[in-house]
């Protein structure tokens, strides 16, 4: 994985700022965004990998930044409503124009994710530190390359069906939990010229982003949604004069 990509890892950063839970500082000394960015540097040593949080000016998602970004990874949980509508509009325009989006865990409720998918994206959940098994159901997909099946995550928040999303383009991973629930934990979508990958494992209360296989899935997701060098422009719909295509 040697593509020279511009990758931005975005995290609202509220849990880290408030030290909630109290273990987050020891699990993620540089924040979840810092841990994710650091793992991506192992897979993409030549990439320009940066981080941003909700508290940054324009949430770190200015027009200038997004114009040169190939992929945004998005982690949000308790501050979705604090994200500026102007920034959401900007993000949507860039994804439709070809920028990749990797939505992680509670980003299923992020404004940009629900805007692009057009559904509530709600789901069943329970946080009792249950074991999660992540099963590969589409091993031919590039995001599944090199991934064990199942990935065993000892402790994780349970996400379960029904997951109110549109029919995915690809269903790559399904998770099962100790309580018996299942969840479509790895899915892809296309919107305009952009590619989207949603991957659910990873919560502020557990060190899931240090799991080597989870790191590989996220890195594979980045590689798949990235379309470097593509001219960033939304698909155009025009109303030209009638032309004859007959000889």
C-alpha positions as CSV (number, residue, x, y, z in Angstrom):
1,X,0.0,0.0,0.0
2,X,2.3,2.8,-1.2
3,X,-0.1,5.3,-2.8
4,X,0.8,8.9,-2.1
5,X,-2.6,9.9,-0.6
6,X,-3.8,12.8,1.4
7,X,-5.7,11.3,4.3
8,X,-7.5,13.2,7.0
9,X,-8.6,11.5,10.2
10,X,-11.5,13.4,11.8
11,X,-12.7,12.9,15.4
12,X,-15.1,15.1,17.3
13,X,-12.6,14.8,20.2
14,X,-15.2,15.4,22.9
15,X,-14.5,12.2,24.9
16,X,-10.8,12.9,24.9
17,X,-11.4,16.5,26.0
18,X,-13.7,15.5,28.8
19,X,-11.7,12.4,29.8
20,X,-14.8,10.3,29.5
21,X,-14.4,7.4,30.1
22,X,-11.5,7.9,32.5
23,X,-9.5,5.2,30.7
24,X,-9.5,7.0,27.3
25,X,-6.3,8.8,28.0
26,X,-4.4,5.6,28.8
27,X,-5.9,3.7,25.8
28,X,-5.5,6.6,23.4
29,X,-2.9,9.1,24.6
30,X,-3.1,11.0,21.3
31,X,-6.9,10.5,20.9
32,X,-8.7,7.9,18.8
33,X,-7.9,10.0,15.8
34,X,-4.2,9.9,16.7
35,X,-4.2,6.1,17.1
36,X,-6.0,5.6,13.8
37,X,-3.6,8.0,12.0
38,X,-0.6,6.3,13.5
39,X,-1.8,2.9,12.3
40,X,-2.4,4.2,8.8
41,X,1.1,5.5,8.6
42,X,2.3,1.8,8.8
43,X,0.2,1.0,5.8
44,X,0.8,4.2,3.9
45,X,4.3,5.4,4.8
46,X,4.4,7.9,1.8
47,X,1.0,9.4,2.5
48,X,0.2,12.8,4.0
49,X,-1.9,11.8,7.0
50,X,-3.3,14.6,9.2
51,X,-5.9,14.9,11.9
52,X,-8.7,17.3,12.8
53,X,-11.3,17.7,15.5
54,X,-14.6,19.5,16.1
55,X,-12.9,22.3,18.0
56,X,-10.6,23.3,15.1
57,X,-11.6,26.3,13.0
58,X,-14.2,25.1,10.5
59,X,-13.8,21.8,12.3
60,X,-10.6,21.4,10.3
61,X,-12.6,20.9,7.2
62,X,-12.1,24.1,5.2
63,X,-12.6,24.3,1.5
64,X,-8.9,24.4,1.0
65,X,-8.3,21.3,3.1
66,X,-11.0,19.2,1.5
67,X,-9.9,20.3,-2.0
68,X,-6.6,18.4,-1.6
69,X,-7.9,15.5,0.6
70,X,-8.4,12.1,-1.0
71,X,-10.1,10.4,2.0
72,X,-11.7,11.6,5.2
73,X,-12.2,9.1,8.1
74,X,-15.0,10.2,10.4
75,X,-15.5,9.4,14.1
76,X,-18.3,11.0,16.0
77,X,-20.5,10.0,18.9
78,X,-22.0,12.7,21.2
79,X,-21.6,15.9,19.3
80,X,-23.2,15.2,15.9
81,X,-25.5,18.2,16.3
82,X,-22.5,20.5,16.9
83,X,-21.2,20.0,13.3
84,X,-21.8,23.1,11.2
85,X,-24.4,22.7,8.4
86,X,-22.0,24.7,6.2
87,X,-19.3,22.1,6.8
88,X,-21.8,19.3,6.1
89,X,-22.8,20.9,2.8
90,X,-19.1,21.2,1.9
91,X,-18.3,17.6,2.8
92,X,-21.3,16.4,0.7
93,X,-20.2,18.3,-2.3
94,X,-16.7,16.9,-2.1
95,X,-17.9,13.3,-1.6
96,X,-20.2,13.6,-4.6
97,X,-17.3,15.0,-6.5
98,X,-15.1,12.0,-5.7
99,X,-13.6,12.3,-2.3
100,X,-13.7,9.1,-0.3
101,X,-15.4,8.8,3.1
102,X,-14.7,6.1,5.8
103,X,-17.4,6.3,8.5
104,X,-16.4,4.6,11.8
105,X,-18.6,3.3,14.6
106,X,-21.1,5.9,15.8
107,X,-20.5,7.9,12.6
108,X,-23.6,6.1,11.4
109,X,-25.4,9.1,13.0
110,X,-23.1,11.7,11.6
111,X,-24.8,14.4,9.7
112,X,-22.7,13.8,6.6
113,X,-23.5,10.0,6.7
114,X,-27.3,10.4,7.1
115,X,-27.3,13.2,4.5
116,X,-25.6,11.0,1.9
117,X,-27.6,7.9,2.7
118,X,-31.0,9.5,3.1
119,X,-32.2,7.3,5.9
120,X,-32.2,7.5,9.7
121,X,-29.2,5.1,10.0
122,X,-30.5,4.1,13.4
123,X,-29.7,0.7,15.0
124,X,-30.0,-1.4,18.0
125,X,-27.3,-1.1,20.6
126,X,-26.2,-2.2,24.1
127,X,-22.9,-1.5,25.8
128,X,-21.9,-4.4,28.1
129,X,-18.5,-5.1,26.8
130,X,-19.5,-8.2,24.8
131,X,-17.3,-10.2,22.5
132,X,-17.7,-9.3,18.8
133,X,-16.9,-11.7,16.0
134,X,-16.5,-10.0,12.6
135,X,-17.2,-12.4,9.8
136,X,-16.1,-11.8,6.2
137,X,-19.0,-12.5,3.8
138,X,-17.5,-11.1,0.6
139,X,-13.9,-12.3,0.6
140,X,-13.4,-11.2,-3.0
141,X,-13.7,-7.5,-2.1
142,X,-10.4,-5.5,-1.8
143,X,-11.4,-4.3,1.7
144,X,-11.4,-8.0,2.8
145,X,-7.8,-8.6,1.6
146,X,-5.7,-10.2,4.3
147,X,-8.5,-10.2,6.9
148,X,-9.0,-13.1,9.2
149,X,-12.6,-14.5,9.5
150,X,-13.7,-14.0,12.1
151,X,-11.9,-11.1,13.6
152,X,-12.2,-11.7,17.3
153,X,-12.8,-8.5,19.4
154,X,-12.9,-9.4,23.1
155,X,-14.9,-6.4,24.3
156,X,-17.0,-4.0,22.2
157,X,-20.3,-2.2,22.3
158,X,-23.1,-4.2,20.7
159,X,-24.6,-2.9,17.5
160,X,-27.5,-4.9,16.1
161,X,-30.2,-5.1,13.4
162,X,-32.3,-3.5,12.3
163,X,-29.7,-1.1,10.8
164,X,-31.8,1.5,8.9
165,X,-29.6,2.0,5.9
166,X,-30.3,1.7,2.2
167,X,-29.3,-1.5,0.4
168,X,-25.5,-1.4,0.4
169,X,-23.5,-1.8,-2.8
170,X,-21.4,-4.3,-1.0
171,X,-21.9,-6.3,2.2
172,X,-18.4,-7.3,3.3
173,X,-18.6,-8.0,7.0
174,X,-21.3,-9.2,9.4
175,X,-20.8,-9.2,13.2
176,X,-22.2,-11.5,15.8
177,X,-22.3,-10.8,19.5
178,X,-22.4,-12.7,22.8
179,X,-26.1,-11.8,23.2
180,X,-27.0,-13.4,19.9
181,X,-27.5,-10.2,17.8
182,X,-26.0,-9.8,14.3
183,X,-25.1,-6.6,12.5
184,X,-24.0,-5.5,9.0
185,X,-20.7,-4.1,10.3
186,X,-18.9,-3.5,7.0
187,X,-20.7,-2.0,4.0
188,X,-20.0,0.2,1.0
189,X,-22.0,2.8,-0.9
190,X,-21.4,5.0,-3.9
191,X,-22.8,8.5,-4.1
192,X,-22.1,10.6,-7.1
193,X,-18.4,10.0,-8.0
194,X,-17.5,9.3,-4.3
195,X,-17.1,6.0,-2.5
196,X,-18.2,5.4,1.1
197,X,-17.2,2.6,3.5
198,X,-18.9,2.2,6.9
199,X,-17.2,0.0,9.5
200,X,-18.6,-0.3,13.0
201,X,-16.0,-1.8,15.3
202,X,-14.3,0.8,17.5
203,X,-15.7,2.5,20.7
204,X,-14.3,5.1,23.1
205,X,-14.5,2.6,26.0
206,X,-12.4,-0.2,24.4
207,X,-9.0,-0.3,22.7
208,X,-10.4,-1.7,19.5
209,X,-8.4,0.7,17.3
210,X,-5.2,-1.0,18.5
211,X,-6.4,-4.4,17.1
212,X,-4.2,-5.3,14.1
213,X,-7.0,-6.7,12.1
214,X,-9.2,-3.8,12.7
215,X,-6.4,-1.5,11.6
216,X,-6.0,-3.5,8.4
217,X,-9.7,-3.3,7.6
218,X,-9.6,0.5,8.0
219,X,-6.4,0.8,5.9
220,X,-8.0,-1.4,3.2
221,X,-11.1,0.8,3.3
222,X,-9.0,3.9,2.8
223,X,-7.3,2.3,-0.2
224,X,-10.7,1.4,-1.7
225,X,-12.5,4.7,-1.3
226,X,-9.5,6.8,-2.4
227,X,-9.5,7.9,-6.0
228,X,-6.4,10.1,-6.2
229,X,-5.9,12.2,-9.2
230,X,-9.6,12.3,-10.1
231,X,-10.9,15.7,-11.1
232,X,-13.1,16.8,-8.1
233,X,-16.4,17.7,-9.7
234,X,-20.0,16.5,-9.0
235,X,-21.7,14.6,-11.9
236,X,-23.4,17.2,-14.1
237,X,-26.9,16.9,-15.5
238,X,-27.5,19.1,-18.6
239,X,-30.3,19.8,-21.0
240,X,-28.6,20.0,-24.4
241,X,-30.3,20.6,-27.7
242,X,-31.5,17.5,-29.5
243,X,-28.8,15.8,-31.6
244,X,-29.2,13.1,-34.2
245,X,-27.1,10.1,-33.6
246,X,-28.3,8.4,-36.8
247,X,-26.0,8.2,-39.8
